[in-house]
Amino acid sequence: MIHLMWNLFTSASKMEEKQMKAIEELVATEKRYLTFLQQCATDIQNHLQFKQVPDLDLEGLFGNTDEVLHVSSNLLKSLEEAATGESDQVLLISNVFLAFKQELEDAYKEYCANYETTLLLETNYKKNETIWKEVTEAINVLGAHTGATTLTFFLVTPVQRIGKYPLLLKTILENTPQSDEGYTALEKATVTMQEVNHNINEFKRLKEVAMKYSRQENLSIRDTISRINKHSIAKKASRLSQVFKHETGILPKIKDKDYDDSVKLFCIIEKNVSALKKNTENYITNMERFQILRPYHYVTDLVDERASVCYQKFNEIFHQLIIPEFKRRLESIVYEPLCALTSLFSGPQQLVR
């Protein structure tokens, strides 16, 4: 009996020790990650900005690193406050991740979605001797402390870090007894971080699809023909065959309610935006016709001469100043954005079809 109790005590002690190490790893790795991020977002970026290298797109190269840095800095501060070593620290750490769910998702989905573009930009800059010399110089200054030899070393860290949160929390969960007051919250936090990663990957996938169709719209006839090969023909034939089988009832249609609802909402938005654009266009045209009439030239039959002069002056100001300014603002604030918005509908339209 004593031997059994001793084994249970030893097992619980080992679990508690592993839990403490997992929590320490979470905080320590977040601190190291934040240091790398600060070097990337601050030191390297400031060095290149100070050098004013021509044709260097810093915003495109570093993306929203500043936003990721801000979220990570606040997250680390909250984790350090939660990791007290007290009996309720698991609950406090879990609540931190639950509270930061939306901020993490918003910051990282934008960064991860643009990561491939960032790598392409870096590859292009490697071909430019002037730009890459400055980039290498900035990296070498920090390389002595970090061991970094390429810019990718820094740029990839946010992509890697967001994927580690579920794993780190899962390790803590595996070494937390179900009797712990924070166990349920930790389970929820682990699932939440998995959902965050899923949403980020889904956002990235949808953006890639949209960019793919957007690029196809800009292809010339020659480029379109050059892209035709056995694989593309087989792929399109397979899609056409599936559509034919579904429409003729040979195969049952697979219904996705969420997708169908999204398509329905998109069609409603597209229809209403197009109608608003057309109505605005008609309104501007009618305004131009009204302005051409110049009624202030023909006001002569009012009884009071003074009233006639005032009315004529008002109409003159209204037609020469107020209407042109209103028309200009209507075009710049309403009509032009509507035109830009309707031009973006073509990509999703092809995807829906």
Secondary structure, DSSP 8 states (H G I E B T S, - for coil): -HHHHHHHHHHHHHHHHHHHHHHHHHHHHHHHHHHHHHIIIIIIHHHHHHHT-TT--HHHHHTTHHHHHHHHHHHHHHHHHH--SSTTHHHHHHHHHHHTHHHHHHHHHHHHHTHHHHHHHHHHHHT-HHHHHHHHHHHHHHHHHH---STHHHHTHHHHHHHHHHHHHHHHHHTS-TTSTTHHHHHHHHHHHHHHHHHHHHHHHHHHHHHHHHHHHT--HHHHHHT--HHHHHHHHHHHHHHHHHHHTSS-----HHHHHHHHHHHHHHHHHHHHHHHHHHHHHHHHHHHHH-GGGS----S-HHHHHHHHHHHHHIIIIIHHHHHHHHIIIIIHHHHHHHHTTHHHHHHH-
